Amino acid sequence: MSAAPKVSDGTGLTAVKHLDSSGAKMEWPARALFAVLLGGAAVASTIAGAPYLAGFIALITLAAVREWHRMVSPKRYFWESVFTGAAIAAGLAAIVIWPHALWPFGILAVGSIAAALAAFVRGAPPLSNGAGALYIGVPALCVVALRSHSAQGAWIVLGIFIVIWAADTGALVTGRVFGGPKLVPMLSPNKTWAGFLGGLVLPAAGLSLYVTLLHGVGWQAAILGAVLALAAHAGDLFESWIKRRVGRKNSGSLIPGHGGVLDRIDSTLFVAPAAAVLVLVFGLDPLFGAHP
């Protein structure tokens, strides 16, 4: 991102601050608008069914794949993107048809190896390029697997979305309002402990209310909401660490007010696998007795 132009006012500081403030004010409406549009598309595709959700996720992940390879291999990344994107698309199609099978995840492994080999041949970092299929693809397949898990699959996925959105919103609002000590300044200079706590309380309360309205046990849902919110924070910090390593502020600029697609889904990339393990491996009922 280019620096704000400096307009001298005798001190050399006031004009820059004014422009930064104006830019921030313009960012909020765009951020809210695109959050609503993307959230509405996610909800609609979830309700429509697993194939529609997989199609929506495919579009999102293909854009994220390009951003990932551009970050870790900025000069040339065409074939790496092709192998990663094809593996994720094929994995999503397979998990829709065979929702309880594990081998669709094997498709991601094949794509990961192919992308790593392509990067190695080009002289680009093979590990980071190969990791894209797993970092982006595994969460994508997990969301669709959760949607196909049971008759309540749509309600389960919607609950997970509530946690993710509440964690992002709670962290953003409380961090901006209260400020205070930084959370992990070496990874992200803007995240605060206030934002961290807000990003725990709001998703816990949000999932509790959601499950209670569905006639489930609200206090148990609050605990799950807080646990998944921790995963959301971890996903956010992980992407911040990646961007620090490659010298980027945002993963891209595709979504006004948010930056890139990876900037928008970084929390989901950690929450979805965590939820899938709890539900599909350990048999947790994320609706806690509710039968909508």
Backbone as CSV, one residue per row, in Angstrom:
resi,resn,N_x,N_y,N_z,CA_x,CA_y,CA_z,C_x,C_y,C_z
1,MET,0.865,-1.196,0.000,0.000,0.000,0.000,0.890,1.231,0.000
2,SER,0.606,2.169,-0.862,1.423,3.375,-0.929,1.127,4.287,0.238
3,ALA,2.114,5.024,0.660,1.949,5.943,1.776,1.103,7.126,1.363
4,ALA,0.417,7.714,2.344,-0.388,8.898,2.057,0.511,10.051,1.671
5,PRO,0.135,10.834,0.676,0.978,11.957,0.271,1.084,12.987,1.379
6,LYS,2.268,13.547,1.546,2.491,14.520,2.599,2.246,15.930,2.085
7,VAL,1.333,16.620,2.728,1.034,18.006,2.382,1.460,18.868,3.562
8,SER,2.417,19.747,3.342,2.986,20.501,4.449,1.971,21.449,5.058
9,ASP,1.939,21.461,6.403,1.075,22.399,7.114,1.882,23.134,8.183
10,GLY,3.198,23.125,8.010,4.052,23.761,9.013,4.698,22.748,9.936
11,THR,4.024,21.598,10.134,4.598,20.547,10.977,4.919,19.315,10.160
12,GLY,4.235,19.148,9.013,4.456,17.982,8.178,3.693,16.765,8.634
13,LEU,2.783,16.925,9.634,2.100,15.766,10.194,0.586,15.821,10.049
14,THR,-0.029,16.964,10.251,-1.474,17.067,10.328,-2.164,16.604,9.055
15,ALA,-1.658,16.999,7.912,-2.313,16.666,6.653,-2.323,15.163,6.411
16,VAL,-1.229,14.490,6.777,-1.174,13.045,6.598,-2.201,12.367,7.483
17,LYS,-2.293,12.794,8.730,-3.275,12.209,9.629,-4.688,12.419,9.113
18,HIS,-4.963,13.583,8.554,-6.293,13.873,8.027,-6.643,12.933,6.886
19,LEU,-5.679,12.705,5.982,-5.940,11.813,4.860,-6.132,10.383,5.316
20,ASP,-5.335,9.937,6.304,-5.493,8.590,6.827,-6.860,8.415,7.463
21,SER,-7.319,9.459,8.208,-8.616,9.405,8.852,-9.739,9.344,7.823
22,SER,-9.612,10.131,6.753,-10.628,10.111,5.703,-10.689,8.758,5.022
23,GLY,-9.518,8.169,4.780,-9.483,6.856,4.152,-10.139,5.810,5.022
24,ALA,-9.901,5.888,6.339,-10.509,4.926,7.258,-12.021,5.058,7.278
25,LYS,-12.521,6.333,7.233,-13.971,6.543,7.226,-14.605,5.978,5.967
26,MET,-13.929,6.105,4.841,-14.459,5.566,3.588,-14.421,4.036,3.566
27,GLU,-13.500,3.453,4.341,-13.340,2.003,4.341,-14.492,1.299,5.041
28,TRP,-15.044,1.898,6.077,-16.071,1.227,6.869,-17.334,0.899,6.086
29,PRO,-17.922,1.844,5.313,-19.123,1.479,4.541,-18.862,0.357,3.546
30,ALA,-17.709,0.393,2.874,-17.378,-0.662,1.914,-17.208,-1.988,2.633
31,ARG,-16.569,-1.961,3.783,-16.369,-3.184,4.552,-17.708,-3.796,4.948
32,ALA,-18.615,-2.955,5.449,-19.927,-3.447,5.879,-20.731,-3.991,4.704
33,LEU,-20.729,-3.269,3.588,-21.501,-3.688,2.418,-21.041,-5.047,1.908
34,PHE,-19.741,-5.206,1.718,-19.247,-6.461,1.155,-19.325,-7.603,2.158
35,ALA,-19.268,-7.290,3.435,-19.470,-8.326,4.441,-20.891,-8.870,4.364
36,VAL,-21.857,-7.972,4.195,-23.259,-8.393,4.078,-23.479,-9.209,2.803
37,LEU,-22.910,-8.755,1.692,-23.090,-9.464,0.425,-22.479,-10.865,0.476
38,LEU,-21.254,-10.964,0.967,-20.598,-12.270,1.053,-21.288,-13.169,2.071
39,GLY,-21.681,-12.580,3.193,-22.388,-13.356,4.203,-23.722,-13.863,3.686
40,GLY,-24.441,-13.013,2.953,-25.715,-13.436,2.377,-25.545,-14.572,1.388
41,ALA,-24.496,-14.496,0.565,-24.225,-15.568,-0.399,-23.879,-16.866,0.320
42,ALA,-23.111,-16.772,1.406,-22.746,-17.964,2.174,-23.972,-18.608,2.802
43,VAL,-24.851,-17.798,3.375,-26.070,-18.322,4.000,-26.986,-18.952,2.957
44,ALA,-27.184,-18.257,1.844,-28.080,-18.757,0.800,-27.587,-20.082,0.230
45,SER,-26.302,-20.184,-0.042,-25.766,-21.424,-0.605,-25.802,-22.554,0.416
46,THR,-25.620,-22.229,1.693,-25.700,-23.252,2.734,-27.101,-23.825,2.822
47,ILE,-28.094,-22.958,2.789,-29.487,-23.412,2.866,-29.873,-24.183,1.605
48,ALA,-29.368,-23.760,0.461,-29.740,-24.391,-0.814,-29.268,-25.834,-0.895
49,GLY,-28.142,-26.160,-0.278,-27.665,-27.531,-0.298,-26.168,-27.629,-0.499
50,ALA,-25.620,-28.813,-0.233,-24.180,-29.030,-0.311,-23.589,-28.709,-1.682
51,PRO,-24.239,-29.093,-2.802,-23.649,-28.753,-4.104,-23.513,-27.251,-4.321
52,TYR,-24.513,-26.493,-3.878,-24.469,-25.039,-4.033,-23.395,-24.436,-3.123
53,LEU,-23.307,-24.956,-1.908,-22.274,-24.465,-0.992,-20.887,-24.778,-1.544
54,ALA,-20.725,-25.978,-2.105,-19.433,-26.348,-2.688,-19.082,-25.436,-3.857
55,GLY,-20.081,-25.079,-4.666,-19.827,-24.169,-5.780,-19.404,-22.796,-5.307
56,PHE,-20.075,-22.288,-4.283,-19.715,-20.984,-3.725,-18.306,-21.026,-3.140
57,ILE,-18.006,-22.083,-2.395,-16.677,-22.218,-1.799,-15.611,-22.338,-2.875
58,ALA,-15.930,-23.042,-3.966,-14.955,-23.185,-5.058,-14.562,-21.826,-5.614
59,LEU,-15.533,-20.947,-5.818,-15.232,-19.610,-6.330,-14.341,-18.836,-5.354
60,ILE,-14.661,-18.914,-4.078,-13.883,-18.205,-3.067,-12.463,-18.758,-2.983
61,THR,-12.358,-20.083,-2.969,-11.039,-20.680,-2.785,-10.139,-20.495,-4.011
62,LEU,-10.722,-20.476,-5.202,-9.892,-20.268,-6.388,-9.244,-18.882,-6.360
63,ALA,-9.997,-17.890,-5.888,-9.413,-16.559,-5.736,-8.355,-16.559,-4.638
64,ALA,-8.620,-17.304,-3.565,-7.654,-17.382,-2.469,-6.378,-18.086,-2.904
65,VAL,-6.516,-19.100,-3.765,-5.352,-19.834,-4.263,-4.407,-18.901,-5.006
66,ARG,-4.962,-18.062,-5.859,-4.133,-17.116,-6.599,-3.384,-16.186,-5.645
67,GLU,-4.079,-15.704,-4.621,-3.435,-14.812,-3.661,-2.317,-15.528,-2.901
68,TRP,-2.566,-16.769,-2.545,-1.563,-17.518,-1.794,-0.273,-17.675,-2.598
69,HIS,-0.412,-18.149,-3.833,0.785,-18.381,-4.636,1.465,-17.075,-5.025
70,ARG,0.692,-16.009,-5.156,1.293,-14.715,-5.450,2.108,-14.216,-4.248
71,MET,1.673,-14.546,-3.045,2.409,-14.123,-1.862,3.706,-14.912,-1.690
72,VAL,3.615,-16.236,-1.865,4.786,-17.062,-1.568,5.724,-17.218,-2.760
73,SER,5.230,-16.884,-3.960,6.065,-16.995,-5.160,5.666,-15.887,-6.128
74,PRO,6.012,-14.636,-5.826,5.433,-13.481,-6.505,5.742,-13.338,-7.989
75,LYS,6.784,-13.980,-8.498,7.153,-13.747,-9.893,6.386,-14.635,-10.865
76,ARG,6.428,-15.933,-10.624,5.752,-16.863,-11.519,5.035,-17.913,-10.673
77,TYR,3.743,-18.076,-10.903,2.983,-19.011,-10.069,1.807,-19.634,-10.827
78,PHE,1.832,-19.590,-12.160,0.696,-20.073,-12.936,0.428,-21.556,-12.695
79,TRP,1.437,-22.407,-12.916,1.206,-23.844,-12.807,0.942,-24.271,-11.370
80,GLU,1.575,-23.619,-10.430,1.290,-23.917,-9.032,-0.175,-23.626,-8.709
81,SER,-0.672,-22.488,-9.214,-2.080,-22.135,-8.998,-3.012,-23.124,-9.685
82,VAL,-2.638,-23.565,-10.880,-3.472,-24.526,-11.619,-3.590,-25.842,-10.853
83,PHE,-2.462,-26.373,-10.386,-2.490,-27.654,-9.674,-3.256,-27.538,-8.353
84,THR,-3.027,-26.463,-7.630,-3.716,-26.278,-6.356,-5.213,-26.082,-6.568
85,GLY,-5.578,-25.195,-7.498,-6.990,-24.932,-7.760,-7.721,-26.157,-8.277
86,ALA,-7.094,-26.914,-9.165,-7.730,-28.118,-9.711,-7.940,-29.159,-8.625
87,ALA,-6.969,-29.292,-7.730,-7.102,-30.272,-6.654,-8.247,-29.903,-5.711
88,ILE,-8.366,-28.625,-5.382,-9.438,-28.197,-4.477,-10.801,-28.362,-5.155
89,ALA,-10.912,-27.968,-6.417,-12.178,-28.112,-7.133,-12.587,-29.580,-7.234
90,ALA,-11.624,-30.450,-7.567,-11.924,-31.877,-7.673,-12.289,-32.459,-6.310
91,GLY,-11.589,-32.022,-5.257,-11.903,-32.489,-3.917,-13.294,-32.076,-3.473
92,LEU,-13.682,-30.857,-3.796,-15.027,-30.387,-3.445,-16.092,-31.195,-4.179
93,ALA,-15.870,-31.462,-5.462,-16.836,-32.271,-6.219,-16.946,-33.668,-5.617
94,ALA,-15.805,-34.236,-5.238,-15.809,-35.591,-4.682,-16.504,-35.648,-3.327
95,ILE,-16.293,-34.638,-2.484,-16.890,-34.667,-1.150,-18.394,-34.451,-1.219
96,VAL,-18.876,-33.783,-2.259,-20.322,-33.642,-2.441,-20.936,-34.993,-2.798
97,ILE,-20.259,-35.743,-3.662,-20.792,-37.036,-4.117,-20.591,-38.117,-3.056
98,TRP,-19.438,-38.097,-2.388,-19.126,-39.086,-1.350,-18.808,-38.345,-0.048
99,PRO,-19.822,-37.826,0.643,-19.585,-36.931,1.784,-18.901,-37.591,2.976
100,HIS,-18.964,-38.906,3.085,-18.372,-39.568,4.252,-17.044,-40.245,3.934
101,ALA,-16.534,-40.023,2.724,-15.267,-40.638,2.322,-14.089,-39.752,2.710
102,LEU,-12.948,-40.379,2.918,-11.729,-39.647,3.241,-10.855,-39.399,2.019
103,TRP,-11.048,-40.200,0.969,-10.137,-40.083,-0.162,-10.204,-38.745,-0.896
104,PRO,-11.332,-37.974,-0.837,-11.262,-36.635,-1.446,-10.143,-35.773,-0.878
105,PHE,-9.789,-36.009,0.392,-8.668,-35.270,0.973,-7.350,-35.721,0.352
106,GLY,-7.323,-36.961,-0.141,-6.140,-37.439,-0.841,-5.898,-36.684,-2.135
107,ILE,-6.983,-36.216,-2.761,-6.833,-35.406,-3.971,-6.059,-34.138,-3.654
108,LEU,-6.309,-33.578,-2.473,-5.571,-32.378,-2.058,-4.090,-32.686,-1.892
109,ALA,-3.796,-33.862,-1.370,-2.394,-34.245,-1.193,-1.687,-34.354,-2.543
110,VAL,-2.386,-34.922,-3.528,-1.803,-35.029,-4.870,-1.559,-33.637,-5.448
111,GLY,-2.536,-32.745,-5.301,-2.369,-31.374,-5.788,-1.246,-30.653,-5.082
112,SER,-1.100,-30.916,-3.785,-0.024,-30.303,-3.012,1.345,-30.727,-3.539
113,ILE,1.490,-32.019,-3.803,2.757,-32.531,-4.323,3.045,-31.965,-5.711
114,ALA,2.004,-31.914,-6.560,2.191,-31.384,-7.919,2.608,-29.917,-7.891
115,ALA,1.980,-29.125,-7.024,2.331,-27.707,-6.921,3.753,-27.541,-6.386
116,ALA,4.122,-28.373,-5.430,5.478,-28.293,-4.879,6.526,-28.642,-5.933
117,LEU,6.236,-29.670,-6.735,7.174,-30.056,-7.792,7.289,-28.964,-8.853
118,ALA,6.142,-28.368,-9.212,6.165,-27.282,-10.192,7.001,-26.114,-9.682
119,ALA,6.851,-25.790,-8.406,7.631,-24.700,-7.822,9.115,-25.047,-7.793
120,PHE,9.422,-26.286,-7.459,10.821,-26.718,-7.411,11.488,-26.583,-8.772
121,VAL,10.775,-26.988,-9.816,11.307,-26.889,-11.176,11.570,-25.440,-11.547
122,ARG,10.711,-24.536,-11.096,10.855,-23.120,-11.425,11.867,-22.415,-10.520
123,GLY,12.313,-23.088,-9.482,13.222,-22.447,-8.548,12.514,-21.644,-7.485
124,ALA,11.199,-21.872,-7.322,10.418,-21.196,-6.286,10.350,-22.092,-5.047
125,PRO,9.940,-21.546,-3.897,9.882,-22.348,-2.669,8.874,-23.499,-2.795
126,PRO,9.293,-24.733,-2.761,8.358,-25.843,-2.958,7.417,-26.080,-1.777
127,LEU,7.905,-25.928,-0.549,7.071,-26.233,0.614,5.896,-25.268,0.729
128,SER,6.161,-23.976,0.627,5.086,-22.999,0.759,4.107,-23.085,-0.402
129,ASN,4.576,-23.364,-1.596,3.671,-23.519,-2.722,2.844,-24.799,-2.599
130,GLY,3.468,-25.858,-2.111,2.725,-27.096,-1.915,1.719,-27.015,-0.789
131,ALA,1.976,-26.149,0.178,1.090,-26.039,1.340,-0.258,-25.420,1.002
132,GLY,-0.340,-24.685,-0.103,-1.581,-23.986,-0.431,-2.780,-24.909,-0.569
133,ALA,-2.590,-26.075,-1.204,-3.699,-27.004,-1.406,-4.246,-27.507,-0.077
134,LEU,-3.374,-27.633,0.925,-3.811,-28.119,2.235,-4.361,-26.980,3.091
135,TYR,-3.664,-25.863,3.099,-4.074,-24.713,3.915,-5.457,-24.206,3.516
136,ILE,-5.724,-24.156,2.223,-7.013,-23.654,1.737,-7.994,-24.791,1.472
137,GLY,-7.489,-25.918,0.962,-8.372,-26.997,0.536,-8.991,-27.793,1.660
138,VAL,-8.218,-28.114,2.694,-8.770,-28.912,3.796,-9.959,-28.211,4.463
139,PRO,-9.857,-26.927,4.820,-11.025,-26.252,5.390,-12.221,-26.228,4.432
140,ALA,-11.960,-26.048,3.129,-13.049,-26.020,2.154,-13.816,-27.334,2.168
141,LEU,-13.101,-28.445,2.153,-13.757,-29.750,2.182,-14.447,-30.000,3.518
142,CYS,-13.866,-29.498,4.594,-14.472,-29.678,5.916,-15.837,-29.010,6.007
143,VAL,-15.958,-27.814,5.448,-17.243,-27.117,5.501,-18.318,-27.911,4.760
144,VAL,-17.980,-28.407,3.581,-18.959,-29.173,2.802,-19.270,-30.497,3.496
145,ALA,-18.266,-31.132,4.093,-18.504,-32.376,4.827,-19.447,-32.139,6.005
146,LEU,-19.287,-31.025,6.704,-20.190,-30.695,7.810,-21.607,-30.436,7.306
147,ARG,-21.714,-29.792,6.139,-23.045,-29.537,5.561,-23.739,-30.841,5.209
148,SER,-22.980,-31.849,4.796,-23.552,-33.122,4.376,-23.645,-34.127,5.522
149,HIS,-23.219,-33.734,6.719,-23.079,-34.662,7.837,-24.405,-35.275,8.259
150,SER,-25.447,-34.479,8.340,-26.733,-34.967,8.843,-27.842,-34.077,8.321
151,ALA,-29.058,-34.382,8.757,-30.199,-33.559,8.359,-30.079,-32.151,8.907
152,GLN,-29.319,-31.987,9.980,-29.110,-30.661,10.581,-27.840,-29.995,10.060
153,GLY,-27.277,-30.510,8.964,-26.014,-29.995,8.461,-26.024,-28.508,8.172
154,ALA,-27.111,-28.035,7.592,-27.192,-26.604,7.279,-27.163,-25.767,8.553
155,TRP,-27.873,-26.224,9.595,-27.894,-25.476,10.849,-26.523,-25.494,11.520
156,ILE,-25.812,-26.605,11.378,-24.468,-26.698,11.950,-23.535,-25.701,11.283
157,VAL,-23.549,-25.662,9.954,-22.667,-24.748,9.220,-23.031,-23.295,9.508
158,LEU,-24.316,-23.005,9.585,-24.725,-21.630,9.907,-24.236,-21.228,11.291
159,GLY,-24.256,-22.155,12.235,-23.730,-21.866,13.569,-22.241,-21.566,13.532
160,ILE,-21.510,-22.305,12.704,-20.074,-22.056,12.558,-19.832,-20.685,11.938
161,PHE,-20.627,-20.331,10.945,-20.500,-18.994,10.359,-20.754,-17.902,11.396
162,ILE,-21.737,-18.128,12.255,-22.031,-17.137,13.300,-20.815,-16.931,14.192
163,VAL,-20.162,-18.019,14.564,-18.964,-17.917,15.405,-17.880,-17.118,14.693
164,ILE,-17.633,-17.442,13.437,-16.565,-16.768,12.684,-16.851,-15.284,12.539
165,TRP,-18.064,-14.959,12.127,-18.408,-13.548,11.928,-18.418,-12.785,13.245
166,ALA,-18.909,-13.421,14.312,-18.928,-12.750,15.617,-17.516,-12.546,16.153
167,ALA,-16.641,-13.516,15.913,-15.246,-13.374,16.364,-14.567,-12.218,15.640
168,ASP,-14.756,-12.134,14.332,-14.152,-11.042,13.563,-14.712,-9.696,13.988
169,THR,-16.050,-9.629,14.130,-16.706,-8.366,14.490,-16.352,-7.950,15.910
170,GLY,-16.415,-8.900,16.839,-16.102,-8.586,18.235,-14.686,-8.092,18.397
171,ALA,-13.740,-8.738,17.701,-12.343,-8.319,17.793,-12.139,-6.943,17.180
172,LEU,-12.771,-6.702,16.034,-12.594,-5.424,15.346,-13.171,-4.270,16.164
173,VAL,-14.401,-4.432,16.633,-15.087,-3.333,17.323,-14.448,-3.044,18.677
174,THR,-14.264,-4.069,19.494,-13.699,-3.819,20.820,-12.248,-3.367,20.736
175,GLY,-11.532,-3.873,19.747,-10.155,-3.420,19.573,-10.093,-1.952,19.206
176,ARG,-10.998,-1.521,18.319,-11.018,-0.110,17.914,-11.514,0.792,19.051
177,VAL,-12.500,0.321,19.804,-13.107,1.159,20.843,-12.200,1.290,22.065
178,PHE,-11.658,0.156,22.531,-10.906,0.171,23.787,-9.396,0.262,23.588
179,GLY,-8.904,-0.223,22.456,-7.458,-0.161,22.234,-6.704,-0.932,23.297
180,GLY,-5.652,-0.327,23.837,-4.913,-0.947,24.925,-3.719,-1.753,24.451
181,PRO,-3.201,-2.612,25.336,-1.981,-3.377,25.019,-2.151,-4.253,23.783
182,LYS,-1.066,-4.393,23.041,-1.096,-5.198,21.828,-1.062,-6.683,22.176
183,LEU,-1.730,-7.478,21.358,-1.818,-8.917,21.585,-0.489,-9.603,21.251
184,VAL,-0.108,-9.578,20.002,1.176,-10.151,19.564,1.766,-9.171,18.554
185,PRO,2.409,-8.105,19.015,2.872,-7.049,18.100,3.861,-7.536,17.048
186,MET,4.606,-8.594,17.337,5.566,-9.092,16.353,4.863,-9.762,15.160
187,LEU,3.596,-10.161,15.341,2.823,-10.753,14.253,1.866,-9.756,13.630
188,SER,1.162,-9.022,14.475,0.186,-8.052,13.976,0.198,-6.830,14.881
189,PRO,0.604,-5.669,14.372,0.732,-4.484,15.213,-0.600,-3.880,15.642
190,ASN,-1.717,-4.288,15.033,-3.002,-3.657,15.318,-3.884,-4.449,16.275
191,LYS,-3.627,-5.717,16.476,-4.492,-6.544,17.317,-4.173,-6.325,18.784
192,THR,-5.229,-6.173,19.591,-5.078,-5.868,21.009,-5.713,-6.960,21.864
193,TRP,-5.373,-6.934,23.147,-5.989,-7.862,24.083,-7.479,-7.588,24.223
194,ALA,-7.870,-6.333,24.134,-9.296,-5.996,24.189,-10.031,-6.631,23.019
195,GLY,-9.424,-6.535,21.830,-10.030,-7.162,20.665,-10.097,-8.672,20.803
196,PHE,-9.056,-9.263,21.377,-9.027,-10.711,21.595,-10.178,-11.138,22.497
197,LEU,-10.365,-10.429,23.600,-11.440,-10.779,24.529,-12.811,-10.547,23.901
198,GLY,-12.949,-9.440,23.171,-14.210,-9.198,22.478,-14.504,-10.263,21.445
199,GLY,-13.443,-10.759,20.826,-13.580,-11.811,19.836,-13.810,-13.177,20.435
200,LEU,-13.790,-13.294,21.755,-14.179,-14.516,22.447,-15.597,-14.422,22.992
201,VAL,-15.902,-13.288,23.587,-17.195,-13.122,24.257,-18.342,-13.097,23.244
202,LEU,-18.188,-12.326,22.171,-19.292,-12.195,21.223,-19.628,-13.515,20.518
203,PRO,-18.669,-14.296,20.019,-19.039,-15.573,19.414,-19.608,-16.568,20.415
204,ALA,-19.124,-16.533,21.653,-19.699,-17.407,22.676,-21.162,-17.049,22.915
205,ALA,-21.430,-15.751,23.045,-22.804,-15.300,23.248,-23.665,-15.551,22.012
206,GLY,-23.086,-15.317,20.846,-23.844,-15.504,19.603,-24.249,-16.940,19.380
207,LEU,-23.316,-17.893,19.576,-23.665,-19.297,19.378,-24.613,-19.782,20.466
208,SER,-24.439,-19.277,21.670,-25.356,-19.630,22.754,-26.787,-19.198,22.429
209,LEU,-26.945,-17.975,21.954,-28.266,-17.487,21.591,-28.847,-18.284,20.431
210,TYR,-28.032,-18.573,19.446,-28.461,-19.330,18.267,-28.983,-20.708,18.662
211,VAL,-28.211,-21.426,19.470,-28.608,-22.776,19.883,-29.817,-22.722,20.815
212,THR,-29.866,-21.719,21.676,-31.021,-21.573,22.574,-32.311,-21.354,21.786
213,LEU,-32.246,-20.524,20.759,-33.426,-20.292,19.920,-33.860,-21.555,19.183
214,LEU,-32.905,-22.459,18.954,-33.228,-23.744,18.315,-33.598,-24.811,19.343
215,HIS,-33.723,-24.373,20.620,-34.128,-25.249,21.732,-33.043,-26.246,22.112
216,GLY,-31.792,-25.801,22.017,-30.681,-26.592,22.504,-30.162,-26.022,23.811
217,VAL,-29.055,-26.589,24.310,-28.483,-26.157,25.592,-27.517,-25.004,25.349
218,GLY,-27.929,-23.816,25.741,-27.187,-22.615,25.409,-25.821,-22.510,26.058
219,TRP,-25.693,-22.914,27.337,-24.411,-22.731,28.018,-23.327,-23.627,27.425
220,GLN,-23.722,-24.809,26.959,-22.754,-25.672,26.305,-22.313,-25.081,24.971
221,ALA,-23.265,-24.482,24.273,-22.931,-23.831,23.007,-21.979,-22.665,23.229
222,ALA,-22.114,-21.962,24.347,-21.218,-20.839,24.641,-19.781,-21.324,24.770
223,ILE,-19.587,-22.485,25.402,-18.234,-23.034,25.530,-17.665,-23.368,24.157
224,LEU,-18.477,-24.021,23.313,-18.017,-24.341,21.954,-17.710,-23.071,21.179
225,GLY,-18.550,-22.047,21.334,-18.315,-20.784,20.643,-16.974,-20.175,21.017
226,ALA,-16.628,-20.240,22.303,-15.344,-19.694,22.751,-14.181,-20.525,22.214
227,VAL,-14.334,-21.848,22.199,-13.265,-22.725,21.691,-13.012,-22.458,20.208
228,LEU,-14.089,-22.384,19.437,-13.926,-22.122,18.006,-13.410,-20.702,17.764
229,ALA,-13.761,-19.777,18.646,-13.251,-18.408,18.514,-11.736,-18.376,18.704
230,LEU,-11.212,-19.233,19.584,-9.763,-19.332,19.743,-9.117,-19.782,18.435
231,ALA,-9.770,-20.741,17.766,-9.265,-21.183,16.466,-9.318,-20.041,15.453
232,ALA,-10.371,-19.229,15.515,-10.490,-18.088,14.610,-9.349,-17.103,14.817
233,HIS,-9.039,-16.805,16.070,-7.926,-15.899,16.368,-6.603,-16.491,15.867
234,ALA,-6.436,-17.805,16.047,-5.206,-18.452,15.594,-5.068,-18.344,14.078
235,GLY,-6.183,-18.520,13.354,-6.145,-18.393,11.904,-5.789,-16.988,11.458
236,ASP,-6.329,-16.002,12.159,-6.045,-14.605,11.851,-4.572,-14.294,12.086
237,LEU,-4.046,-14.741,13.215,-2.650,-14.482,13.534,-1.707,-15.234,12.589
238,PHE,-2.101,-16.436,12.185,-1.252,-17.196,11.269,-1.105,-16.462,9.941
239,GLU,-2.221,-15.958,9.414,-2.111,-15.246,8.142,-1.314,-13.956,8.308
240,SER,-1.474,-13.295,9.463,-0.672,-12.096,9.728,0.821,-12.436,9.726
241,TRP,1.159,-13.596,10.278,2.555,-14.030,10.298,3.068,-14.283,8.882
242,ILE,2.230,-14.937,8.067,2.618,-15.189,6.675,2.853,-13.870,5.945
243,LYS,1.939,-12.919,6.114,2.070,-11.636,5.423,3.303,-10.878,5.905
244,ARG,3.620,-10.991,7.178,4.837,-10.354,7.683,6.074,-10.947,7.011
245,ARG,6.074,-12.265,6.847,7.229,-12.942,6.263,7.450,-12.556,4.801
246,VAL,6.344,-12.308,4.080,6.480,-11.979,2.656,6.400,-10.474,2.408
247,GLY,6.247,-9.685,3.475,6.269,-8.232,3.340,5.016,-7.628,2.741
248,ARG,3.841,-8.175,3.101,2.574,-7.637,2.586,1.676,-7.182,3.725
249,LYS,0.920,-6.128,3.463,-0.089,-5.677,4.425,-1.372,-6.464,4.251
250,ASN,-1.777,-6.680,2.989,-2.972,-7.460,2.673,-2.600,-8.552,1.672
251,SER,-3.403,-9.615,1.641,-3.142,-10.683,0.678,-3.528,-10.273,-0.730
252,GLY,-4.388,-9.266,-0.850,-4.837,-8.786,-2.153,-5.732,-7.578,-1.971
253,SER,-6.460,-7.231,-3.020,-7.345,-6.058,-2.954,-8.691,-6.346,-3.617
254,LEU,-9.051,-7.629,-3.715,-10.257,-7.996,-4.444,-11.528,-7.544,-3.751
255,ILE,-11.537,-7.538,-2.411,-12.745,-7.211,-1.653,-12.574,-5.839,-1.006
256,PRO,-13.263,-4.823,-1.486,-13.121,-3.478,-0.904,-13.407,-3.474,0.596
257,GLY,-12.555,-2.820,1.342,-12.731,-2.723,2.783,-12.163,-3.887,3.555
258,HIS,-11.847,-4.978,2.879,-11.334,-6.169,3.549,-9.931,-6.535,3.093
259,GLY,-9.551,-6.135,1.896,-8.279,-6.558,1.332,-8.497,-7.708,0.372
260,GLY,-7.780,-8.788,0.584,-7.916,-9.936,-0.286,-8.877,-10.967,0.256
261,VAL,-9.092,-12.029,-0.528,-9.977,-13.104,-0.104,-9.395,-13.819,1.115
262,LEU,-8.085,-14.050,1.117,-7.460,-14.689,2.271,-7.619,-13.852,3.537
263,ASP,-7.607,-12.534,3.386,-7.829,-11.667,4.538,-9.233,-11.850,5.109
264,ARG,-10.168,-12.229,4.258,-11.555,-12.405,4.674,-11.810,-13.780,5.281
265,ILE,-11.100,-14.806,4.800,-11.408,-16.175,5.233,-10.340,-16.762,6.151
266,ASP,-9.383,-15.955,6.599,-8.293,-16.504,7.400,-8.790,-17.210,8.657
267,SER,-9.830,-16.675,9.302,-10.389,-17.324,10.490,-11.046,-18.653,10.124
268,THR,-11.771,-18.671,9.015,-12.470,-19.880,8.580,-11.494,-21.024,8.324
269,LEU,-10.308,-20.708,7.854,-9.334,-21.736,7.509,-8.857,-22.521,8.722
270,PHE,-9.028,-21.984,9.915,-8.694,-22.719,11.127,-9.948,-23.244,11.831
271,VAL,-11.033,-22.489,11.768,-12.254,-22.895,12.471,-12.882,-24.130,11.831
272,ALA,-12.943,-24.176,10.509,-13.614,-25.291,9.825,-12.979,-26.644,10.158
273,PRO,-11.646,-26.795,10.069,-11.065,-28.082,10.461,-11.289,-28.419,11.937
274,ALA,-11.210,-27.410,12.813,-11.439,-27.661,14.238,-12.852,-28.165,14.474
275,ALA,-13.835,-27.524,13.833,-15.225,-27.957,13.979,-15.430,-29.345,13.390
276,ALA,-14.802,-29.619,12.251,-14.955,-30.923,11.615,-14.386,-32.034,12.488
277,VAL,-13.258,-31.796,13.123,-12.676,-32.800,14.012,-13.605,-33.064,15.191
278,LEU,-14.118,-32.004,15.799,-15.005,-32.162,16.950,-16.287,-32.902,16.584
279,VAL,-16.850,-32.582,15.431,-18.142,-33.151,15.041,-17.990,-34.516,14.368
280,LEU,-17.118,-34.597,13.381,-17.029,-35.800,12.561,-16.128,-36.875,13.156
281,VAL,-15.146,-36.485,13.952,-14.234,-37.457,14.551,-14.664,-37.823,15.965
282,PHE,-14.937,-36.801,16.798,-15.274,-37.058,18.194,-16.780,-37.141,18.459
283,GLY,-17.588,-36.884,17.438,-19.030,-37.059,17.577,-19.745,-35.996,18.383
284,LEU,-19.154,-34.813,18.511,-19.813,-33.732,19.239,-21.069,-33.278,18.517
285,ASP,-22.127,-33.035,19.277,-23.348,-32.440,18.720,-23.243,-30.926,18.875
286,PRO,-22.939,-30.201,17.796,-22.725,-28.754,17.926,-24.019,-27.969,18.131
287,LEU,-25.159,-28.642,18.048,-26.436,-27.984,18.318,-26.946,-28.321,19.710
288,PHE,-26.253,-29.215,20.404,-26.514,-29.529,21.805,-27.982,-29.853,22.099
289,GLY,-28.469,-30.832,21.330,-29.819,-31.326,21.564,-30.892,-30.665,20.734
290,ALA,-30.571,-29.620,20.009,-31.577,-28.950,19.189,-31.875,-29.799,17.950
291,HIS,-33.133,-29.821,17.556,-33.557,-30.545,16.340,-34.449,-29.645,15.499
292,PRO,-33.855,-28.691,14.807,-34.667,-27.734,14.025,-35.327,-28.400,12.836
